Amino acid sequence: MAKAKVTFKIIRNAEDDWNILAEYPGAEPRHITGLTSKADADDWMNGDRRIGWLRSQGYAK
């Protein structure tokens, strides 16, 4: 059986307030806050911060 994957969605709340919604089957959705721009959110999604977050939540080794 394949492992379920965490899915991420970038959400814009205001001009300088961006979040990422992380969803994992069987768990409450989590919001990653403190992002200030689309570029910051893209950097989070494509960089080491995403891997660090997954590890801190127990979803990655």
N, CA, C and O atoms as a GROMACS GRO file, in nm:
protein
  244
    1MET      N    1   0.084  -0.117   0.000
    1MET     CA    2   0.000   0.000   0.000
    1MET      C    3   0.089   0.125   0.000
    1MET      O    4   0.187   0.131   0.074
    2ALA      N    5   0.056   0.220  -0.081
    2ALA     CA    6   0.134   0.344  -0.090
    2ALA      C    7   0.104   0.434   0.030
    2ALA      O    8  -0.007   0.435   0.083
    3LYS      N    9   0.206   0.508   0.070
    3LYS     CA   10   0.187   0.603   0.179
    3LYS      C   11   0.103   0.720   0.132
    3LYS      O   12   0.113   0.763   0.017
    4ALA      N   13   0.020   0.771   0.222
    4ALA     CA   14  -0.054   0.893   0.191
    4ALA      C   15   0.043   1.010   0.192
    4ALA      O   16   0.142   1.008   0.266
    5LYS      N   17   0.016   1.110   0.112
    5LYS     CA   18   0.106   1.224   0.100
    5LYS      C   19   0.043   1.349   0.160
    5LYS      O   20  -0.079   1.366   0.159
    6VAL      N   21   0.127   1.435   0.211
    6VAL     CA   22   0.085   1.566   0.256
    6VAL      C   23   0.069   1.653   0.133
    6VAL      O   24   0.157   1.658   0.047
    7THR      N   25  -0.044   1.723   0.123
    7THR     CA   26  -0.064   1.816   0.013
    7THR      C   27  -0.057   1.959   0.069
    7THR      O   28  -0.100   1.985   0.181
    8PHE      N   29  -0.004   2.048  -0.010
    8PHE     CA   30   0.015   2.186   0.030
    8PHE      C   31  -0.059   2.279  -0.066
    8PHE      O   32  -0.056   2.258  -0.187
    9LYS      N   33  -0.124   2.380  -0.010
    9LYS     CA   34  -0.192   2.482  -0.091
    9LYS      C   35  -0.151   2.619  -0.039
    9LYS      O   36  -0.154   2.644   0.082
   10ILE      N   37  -0.112   2.707  -0.129
   10ILE     CA   38  -0.076   2.843  -0.092
   10ILE      C   39  -0.203   2.927  -0.087
   10ILE      O   40  -0.285   2.923  -0.179
   11ILE      N   41  -0.219   3.003   0.022
   11ILE     CA   42  -0.338   3.085   0.042
   11ILE      C   43  -0.296   3.229   0.068
   11ILE      O   44  -0.210   3.256   0.153
   12ARG      N   45  -0.356   3.321  -0.005
   12ARG     CA   46  -0.330   3.464   0.015
   12ARG      C   47  -0.443   3.522   0.099
   12ARG      O   48  -0.559   3.518   0.059
   13ASN      N   49  -0.409   3.575   0.216
   13ASN     CA   50  -0.507   3.638   0.304
   13ASN      C   51  -0.514   3.788   0.281
   13ASN      O   52  -0.621   3.848   0.288
   14ALA      N   53  -0.400   3.849   0.253
   14ALA     CA   54  -0.389   3.992   0.227
   14ALA      C   55  -0.262   4.015   0.147
   14ALA      O   56  -0.187   3.921   0.119
   15GLU      N   57  -0.238   4.139   0.110
   15GLU     CA   58  -0.121   4.173   0.028
   15GLU      C   59   0.010   4.117   0.084
   15GLU      O   60   0.093   4.065   0.010
   16ASP      N   61   0.027   4.127   0.216
   16ASP     CA   62   0.152   4.083   0.279
   16ASP      C   63   0.129   3.972   0.383
   16ASP      O   64   0.206   3.958   0.477
   17ASP      N   65   0.022   3.895   0.364
   17ASP     CA   66  -0.010   3.787   0.458
   17ASP      C   67  -0.047   3.662   0.379
   17ASP      O   68  -0.157   3.649   0.326
   18TRP      N   69   0.047   3.570   0.373
   18TRP     CA   70   0.029   3.446   0.299
   18TRP      C   71   0.043   3.328   0.395
   18TRP      O   72   0.121   3.335   0.490
   19ASN      N   73  -0.031   3.221   0.370
   19ASN     CA   74  -0.024   3.098   0.449
   19ASN      C   75  -0.011   2.980   0.355
   19ASN      O   76  -0.036   2.990   0.235
   20ILE      N   77   0.029   2.869   0.412
   20ILE     CA   78   0.027   2.743   0.339
   20ILE      C   79  -0.059   2.648   0.420
   20ILE      O   80  -0.039   2.632   0.540
   21LEU      N   81  -0.155   2.586   0.354
   21LEU     CA   82  -0.243   2.488   0.416
   21LEU      C   83  -0.186   2.350   0.386
   21LEU      O   84  -0.173   2.311   0.270
   22ALA      N   85  -0.152   2.277   0.492
   22ALA     CA   86  -0.099   2.141   0.477
   22ALA      C   87  -0.209   2.043   0.517
   22ALA      O   88  -0.263   2.051   0.627
   23GLU      N   89  -0.240   1.952   0.427
   23GLU     CA   90  -0.345   1.852   0.454
   23GLU      C   91  -0.287   1.712   0.443
   23GLU      O   92  -0.213   1.679   0.350
   24TYR      N   93  -0.322   1.630   0.542
   24TYR     CA   94  -0.278   1.491   0.546
   24TYR      C   95  -0.401   1.407   0.579
   24TYR      O   96  -0.470   1.438   0.676
   25PRO      N   97  -0.429   1.302   0.502
   25PRO     CA   98  -0.548   1.221   0.530
   25PRO      C   99  -0.547   1.169   0.673
   25PRO      O  100  -0.448   1.115   0.721
   26GLY      N  101  -0.660   1.186   0.740
   26GLY     CA  102  -0.675   1.137   0.876
   26GLY      C  103  -0.624   1.232   0.983
   26GLY      O  104  -0.625   1.197   1.102
   27ALA      N  105  -0.579   1.352   0.945
   27ALA     CA  106  -0.529   1.450   1.041
   27ALA      C  107  -0.594   1.585   1.012
   27ALA      O  108  -0.638   1.612   0.901
   28GLU      N  109  -0.599   1.669   1.115
   28GLU     CA  110  -0.652   1.805   1.097
   28GLU      C  111  -0.561   1.884   1.004
   28GLU      O  112  -0.439   1.871   1.012
   29PRO      N  113  -0.618   1.966   0.916
   29PRO     CA  114  -0.535   2.053   0.831
   29PRO      C  115  -0.454   2.149   0.919
   29PRO      O  116  -0.502   2.193   1.023
   30ARG      N  117  -0.334   2.181   0.876
   30ARG     CA  118  -0.248   2.272   0.951
   30ARG      C  119  -0.211   2.390   0.864
   30ARG      O  120  -0.189   2.377   0.743
   31HIS      N  121  -0.205   2.506   0.927
   31HIS     CA  122  -0.169   2.629   0.857
   31HIS      C  123  -0.027   2.667   0.893
   31HIS      O  124   0.009   2.676   1.011
   32ILE      N  125   0.055   2.690   0.792
   32ILE     CA  126   0.190   2.743   0.811
   32ILE      C  127   0.177   2.893   0.785
   32ILE      O  128   0.143   2.935   0.675
   33THR      N  129   0.204   2.972   0.887
   33THR     CA  130   0.182   3.116   0.880
   33THR      C  131   0.316   3.190   0.880
   33THR      O  132   0.422   3.130   0.893
   34GLY      N  133   0.307   3.321   0.866
   34GLY     CA  134   0.425   3.405   0.874
   34GLY      C  135   0.492   3.432   0.741
   34GLY      O  136   0.603   3.484   0.738
   35LEU      N  137   0.426   3.398   0.632
   35LEU     CA  138   0.483   3.423   0.499
   35LEU      C  139   0.435   3.560   0.451
   35LEU      O  140   0.320   3.598   0.472
   36THR      N  141   0.525   3.634   0.389
   36THR     CA  142   0.495   3.774   0.356
   36THR      C  143   0.468   3.802   0.209
   36THR      O  144   0.426   3.912   0.174
   37SER      N  145   0.492   3.704   0.122
   37SER     CA  146   0.470   3.726  -0.021
   37SER      C  147   0.455   3.593  -0.092
   37SER      O  148   0.484   3.487  -0.036
   38LYS      N  149   0.411   3.599  -0.217
   38LYS     CA  150   0.401   3.478  -0.300
   38LYS      C  151   0.539   3.418  -0.318
   38LYS      O  152   0.554   3.296  -0.316
   39ALA      N  153   0.640   3.504  -0.337
   39ALA     CA  154   0.777   3.454  -0.354
   39ALA      C  155   0.824   3.383  -0.227
   39ALA      O  156   0.893   3.280  -0.235
   40ASP      N  157   0.789   3.436  -0.110
   40ASP     CA  158   0.824   3.372   0.017
   40ASP      C  159   0.756   3.236   0.029
   40ASP      O  160   0.817   3.138   0.072
   41ALA      N  161   0.628   3.230  -0.009
   41ALA     CA  162   0.554   3.103  -0.005
   41ALA      C  163   0.614   3.002  -0.104
   41ALA      O  164   0.630   2.885  -0.070
   42ASP      N  165   0.648   3.048  -0.223
   42ASP     CA  166   0.711   2.960  -0.321
   42ASP      C  167   0.846   2.909  -0.271
   42ASP      O  168   0.881   2.792  -0.289
   43ASP      N  169   0.922   2.998  -0.208
   43ASP     CA  170   1.051   2.959  -0.150
   43ASP      C  171   1.032   2.853  -0.042
   43ASP      O  172   1.109   2.757  -0.035
   44TRP      N  173   0.930   2.870   0.042
   44TRP     CA  174   0.901   2.771   0.147
   44TRP      C  175   0.868   2.636   0.083
   44TRP      O  176   0.919   2.533   0.126
   45MET      N  177   0.783   2.638  -0.020
   45MET     CA  178   0.740   2.514  -0.085
   45MET      C  179   0.855   2.441  -0.154
   45MET      O  180   0.858   2.318  -0.155
   46ASN      N  181   0.949   2.515  -0.210
   46ASN     CA  182   1.056   2.455  -0.290
   46ASN      C  183   1.189   2.444  -0.218
   46ASN      O  184   1.288   2.400  -0.276
   47GLY      N  185   1.192   2.484  -0.092
   47GLY     CA  186   1.319   2.487  -0.021
   47GLY      C  187   1.326   2.393   0.098
   47GLY      O  188   1.244   2.302   0.113
   48ASP      N  189   1.425   2.417   0.180
   48ASP     CA  190   1.451   2.332   0.297
   48ASP      C  191   1.347   2.348   0.407
   48ASP      O  192   1.332   2.258   0.490
   49ARG      N  193   1.276   2.459   0.408
   49ARG     CA  194   1.176   2.480   0.515
   49ARG      C  195   1.064   2.378   0.507
   49ARG      O  196   1.014   2.334   0.610
   50ARG      N  197   1.023   2.338   0.386
   50ARG     CA  198   0.917   2.238   0.371
   50ARG      C  199   0.964   2.104   0.426
   50ARG      O  200   0.890   2.038   0.499
   51ILE      N  201   1.085   2.063   0.391
   51ILE     CA  202   1.139   1.936   0.440
   51ILE      C  203   1.154   1.940   0.592
   51ILE      O  204   1.122   1.843   0.660
   52GLY      N  205   1.203   2.052   0.644
   52GLY     CA  206   1.215   2.068   0.789
   52GLY      C  207   1.080   2.056   0.859
   52GLY      O  208   1.070   1.993   0.964
   53TRP      N  209   0.976   2.117   0.800
   53TRP     CA  210   0.843   2.109   0.858
   53TRP      C  211   0.792   1.965   0.854
   53TRP      O  212   0.738   1.916   0.953
   54LEU      N  213   0.809   1.898   0.740
   54LEU     CA  214   0.764   1.759   0.730
   54LEU      C  215   0.834   1.672   0.835
   54LEU      O  216   0.770   1.588   0.898
   55ARG      N  217   0.963   1.692   0.855
   55ARG     CA  218   1.036   1.616   0.957
   55ARG      C  219   0.984   1.648   1.097
   55ARG      O  220   0.968   1.557   1.179
   56SER      N  221   0.959   1.775   1.125
   56SER     CA  222   0.912   1.813   1.259
   56SER      C  223   0.775   1.756   1.290
   56SER      O  224   0.740   1.737   1.406
   57GLN      N  225   0.697   1.728   1.186
   57GLN     CA  226   0.564   1.672   1.205
   57GLN      C  227   0.564   1.518   1.200
   57GLN      O  228   0.460   1.456   1.221
   58GLY      N  229   0.679   1.459   1.172
   58GLY     CA  230   0.689   1.314   1.165
   58GLY      C  231   0.649   1.254   1.032
   58GLY      O  232   0.625   1.134   1.023
   59TYR      N  233   0.642   1.336   0.926
   59TYR     CA  234   0.601   1.289   0.795
   59TYR      C  235   0.719   1.256   0.704
   59TYR      O  236   0.700   1.203   0.595
   60ALA      N  237   0.841   1.287   0.748
   60ALA     CA  238   0.962   1.259   0.667
   60ALA      C  239   1.075   1.221   0.761
   60ALA      O  240   1.074   1.254   0.880
   61LYS      N  241   1.173   1.151   0.705
   61LYS     CA  242   1.290   1.111   0.785
   61LYS      C  243   1.401   1.210   0.768
   61LYS      O  244   1.507   1.194   0.827
   0.00000   0.00000   0.00000
